[in-house]
Amino acid sequence: MRKILIILAVLLILLVVADRIAVHVAQRKIAGRVASAYHLAVPPSVTIPGFPFLTQVAAGRYNEVDVALSSLTSGGVHVQDLRARFTGVRAPLVRLLGNGSASVTADNATATALIPFASVQRRLPPGITLGADRGTLKLSGKVGYQGFHVPVSAAVSLRVTATAIEVSPHNVTVGGTIALPPGPLGSRLAITLPVHDLPMHLKVTSVRVTSGGFEVSASARGVEFENSG
């Protein structure tokens, strides 16, 4: 009886080790497929939670796959810390191994990413600084206006469009006291960030101000990862 228990314990340990090796291989394969499909210079970090993992492999379906990219460029804008969660992922083993014609797909995806203030600052006129004050976005600095360099400030609103994130000033004041209607000065302070489509078919749906920059939320449905290589 003791020998049987020892054998069962050894088999259990071997199954756990095999399970962890399998999840590591699958994560590496999916990371390579994403990097190839979206021409990423560095493969993303991929995590597949859940235990046991081998049952997911056998079914070719994974409840959740988390993908993270530390840095990327979208529309010429530097973006950091993209973190995406894919659910209902179907990845037949033969496809992960690079064989067969079946695709790797996901039912849904949600993600967040950060556009740091420095990425936005580069698009503003010289002398203008962008910052957040208790969650409110503001512009301040000096600009040329009617032949003079004058101090200017404005509150800023953000809007997601079909092609970009619009950064629009309002309540523009000159010298801290003179309020100006929307016009040439306001248009000079307005910028457009052509960030809407992120890797992995993710589309930006909303944006909010944080202490580090613009945090964008994105989502996707019916994602299909095709190997371009």
C-alpha positions as CSV (number, residue, x, y, z in Angstrom):
1,M,0.0,0.0,0.0
2,R,2.8,2.4,0.9
3,K,4.5,1.7,-2.5
4,I,1.2,2.5,-4.3
5,L,0.9,5.8,-2.4
6,I,4.5,6.7,-3.3
7,I,3.9,5.9,-7.0
8,L,0.7,8.0,-7.0
9,A,2.5,10.9,-5.3
10,V,5.3,10.7,-7.9
11,L,2.8,10.6,-10.8
12,L,1.0,13.6,-9.3
13,I,4.2,15.5,-9.1
14,L,5.1,14.6,-12.7
15,L,1.6,15.7,-13.8
16,V,2.0,19.1,-12.1
17,V,5.5,19.6,-13.6
18,A,4.1,18.6,-17.1
19,D,1.2,21.0,-16.6
20,R,3.6,23.9,-15.7
21,I,5.9,23.1,-18.7
22,A,2.9,23.0,-21.0
23,V,1.6,26.4,-19.8
24,H,5.1,27.9,-20.3
25,V,5.3,26.5,-23.9
26,A,1.8,27.8,-24.7
27,Q,2.6,31.3,-23.4
28,R,5.8,31.4,-25.4
29,K,4.0,30.3,-28.6
30,I,1.1,32.7,-28.2
31,A,3.6,35.6,-27.5
32,G,5.5,34.7,-30.7
33,R,2.3,34.5,-32.7
34,V,1.2,38.0,-31.5
35,A,4.6,39.5,-32.2
36,S,4.6,38.0,-35.7
37,A,1.0,39.0,-36.5
38,Y,1.5,42.6,-35.4
39,H,5.2,43.1,-36.3
40,L,6.3,43.8,-32.8
41,A,10.0,44.3,-32.2
42,V,9.7,42.6,-28.8
43,P,7.3,39.7,-28.0
44,P,4.7,40.6,-25.4
45,S,4.4,39.0,-21.9
46,V,1.7,36.4,-22.0
47,T,0.1,34.8,-18.9
48,I,-2.5,32.0,-19.0
49,P,-4.0,31.6,-15.6
50,G,-5.9,28.5,-14.4
51,F,-5.1,25.0,-13.1
52,P,-4.9,22.4,-14.4
53,F,-3.7,23.8,-17.7
54,L,-3.5,20.5,-19.7
55,T,-7.3,20.2,-19.7
56,Q,-7.5,23.5,-21.5
57,V,-4.8,22.3,-24.0
58,A,-6.9,19.2,-24.6
59,A,-10.0,21.2,-25.3
60,G,-8.1,23.8,-27.4
61,R,-10.0,26.5,-25.4
62,Y,-8.6,28.9,-22.8
63,N,-10.8,30.8,-20.3
64,E,-8.4,33.8,-20.2
65,V,-5.2,34.9,-21.7
66,D,-3.4,38.1,-20.4
67,V,-1.1,40.0,-22.7
68,A,1.2,42.9,-21.7
69,L,3.4,45.2,-23.8
70,S,5.6,47.7,-22.0
71,S,6.0,50.0,-25.0
72,L,4.6,50.6,-28.4
73,T,3.9,53.3,-31.0
74,S,0.4,54.0,-32.4
75,G,-0.1,56.7,-35.0
76,G,3.3,58.1,-34.2
77,V,2.4,58.4,-30.5
78,H,4.4,56.6,-27.8
79,V,2.2,54.4,-25.6
80,Q,3.2,52.5,-22.5
81,D,1.9,49.7,-20.3
82,L,-0.6,48.1,-22.6
83,R,-2.4,45.4,-20.6
84,A,-5.0,43.3,-22.4
85,R,-7.2,40.4,-21.3
86,F,-8.7,38.0,-23.8
87,T,-11.5,35.7,-22.9
88,G,-12.9,32.7,-24.8
89,V,-9.6,32.0,-26.5
90,R,-9.6,29.1,-29.0
91,A,-6.1,27.8,-29.9
92,P,-5.8,24.3,-31.2
93,L,-2.6,22.7,-30.2
94,V,-1.5,22.0,-33.8
95,R,-1.9,25.8,-34.5
96,L,0.2,26.8,-31.5
97,L,2.9,24.5,-32.8
98,G,2.8,26.2,-36.2
99,N,0.9,23.6,-38.1
100,G,-2.6,23.3,-39.5
101,S,-4.9,25.9,-40.9
102,A,-7.0,26.7,-37.8
103,S,-6.8,30.2,-36.4
104,V,-6.1,31.4,-32.9
105,T,-9.2,33.4,-31.9
106,A,-10.8,35.1,-28.9
107,D,-14.4,36.0,-28.2
108,N,-13.7,39.3,-26.4
109,A,-10.9,41.5,-25.2
110,T,-10.5,44.5,-22.9
111,A,-7.4,46.6,-22.3
112,T,-5.9,49.7,-20.8
113,A,-2.8,51.6,-21.8
114,L,-1.1,54.9,-20.9
115,I,-0.1,57.8,-23.1
116,P,2.4,59.6,-20.9
117,F,2.2,63.4,-20.7
118,A,5.6,63.6,-22.4
119,S,4.1,62.1,-25.6
120,V,1.4,64.8,-25.6
121,Q,3.7,67.6,-24.6
122,R,5.8,67.1,-27.8
123,R,2.7,68.2,-29.9
124,L,2.0,71.4,-28.0
125,P,3.4,74.8,-29.0
126,P,6.8,75.7,-27.5
127,G,6.3,77.3,-24.1
128,I,3.1,75.5,-23.2
129,T,3.0,72.9,-20.5
130,L,0.3,70.3,-19.9
131,G,-0.5,68.9,-16.5
132,A,-3.2,67.4,-14.3
133,D,-4.6,69.1,-11.2
134,R,-6.8,66.8,-9.1
135,G,-7.9,65.0,-12.2
136,T,-8.5,68.2,-14.2
137,L,-6.3,68.7,-17.3
138,K,-4.9,72.2,-17.8
139,L,-2.6,74.0,-20.2
140,S,-0.4,76.9,-19.1
141,G,2.6,78.9,-20.4
142,K,3.4,81.7,-22.8
143,V,2.5,82.0,-26.4
144,G,2.9,84.7,-29.1
145,Y,-0.4,86.6,-29.4
146,Q,-0.9,89.8,-31.5
147,G,2.9,90.5,-31.4
148,F,3.4,89.8,-27.7
149,H,4.4,86.8,-25.7
150,V,1.6,86.6,-23.2
151,P,0.8,84.2,-20.3
152,V,-2.1,81.9,-21.2
153,S,-4.0,79.2,-19.4
154,A,-6.9,76.9,-20.3
155,A,-8.8,73.9,-19.1
156,V,-8.8,70.9,-21.4
157,S,-11.3,68.3,-22.4
158,L,-10.7,65.0,-24.1
159,R,-12.8,63.2,-26.7
160,V,-12.4,59.9,-28.5
161,T,-13.4,60.0,-32.1
162,A,-13.4,57.3,-34.8
163,T,-9.8,58.0,-35.7
164,A,-8.1,59.8,-32.7
165,I,-8.1,61.4,-29.3
166,E,-8.9,65.1,-29.4
167,V,-7.4,67.4,-26.8
168,S,-9.5,70.6,-26.9
169,P,-8.9,73.7,-24.7
170,H,-11.7,75.8,-23.3
171,N,-12.0,78.7,-20.8
172,V,-8.9,80.2,-22.3
173,T,-7.6,83.2,-20.4
174,V,-4.7,85.6,-21.1
175,G,-2.8,87.2,-18.3
176,G,-4.8,85.2,-15.8
177,T,-7.9,87.6,-16.2
178,I,-8.9,88.1,-19.8
179,A,-11.2,85.3,-21.0
180,L,-11.1,84.7,-24.7
181,P,-13.7,83.1,-26.9
182,P,-12.7,80.1,-29.0
183,G,-10.6,81.3,-31.9
184,P,-7.1,81.3,-33.4
185,L,-5.4,81.1,-30.0
186,G,-7.6,78.2,-28.9
187,S,-7.0,76.3,-32.1
188,R,-3.3,76.7,-31.6
189,L,-3.6,75.0,-28.3
190,A,-5.8,72.1,-29.6
191,I,-4.0,68.9,-30.6
192,T,-5.0,65.5,-32.1
193,L,-3.5,62.3,-31.0
194,P,-4.0,59.8,-33.8
195,V,-4.4,56.9,-31.4
196,H,-7.4,54.7,-32.0
197,D,-6.3,51.3,-33.2
198,L,-4.0,49.4,-30.9
199,P,-2.3,46.1,-31.6
200,M,-4.4,42.9,-31.3
201,H,-7.4,44.6,-33.0
202,L,-8.1,46.7,-29.9
203,K,-10.0,49.9,-30.5
204,V,-9.9,52.8,-28.0
205,T,-13.3,53.4,-26.4
206,S,-12.6,56.0,-23.7
207,V,-9.8,58.1,-22.1
208,R,-9.3,59.6,-18.7
209,V,-6.7,61.8,-17.0
210,T,-4.3,60.2,-14.4
211,S,-1.2,61.6,-12.6
212,G,1.0,60.0,-15.3
213,G,-0.9,60.8,-18.5
214,F,-3.9,59.7,-20.4
215,E,-5.2,56.3,-19.5
216,V,-7.1,54.8,-22.5
217,S,-9.5,51.9,-22.4
218,A,-9.9,49.7,-25.4
219,S,-11.9,46.6,-26.4
220,A,-12.4,44.1,-29.2
221,R,-14.7,41.3,-30.2
222,G,-14.1,38.3,-32.4
223,V,-10.3,38.7,-32.5
224,E,-8.4,36.5,-34.9
225,F,-4.6,36.2,-34.7
226,E,-3.2,35.3,-38.1
227,N,0.5,34.5,-38.4
228,S,2.0,36.8,-40.9
229,G,5.3,35.1,-40.9
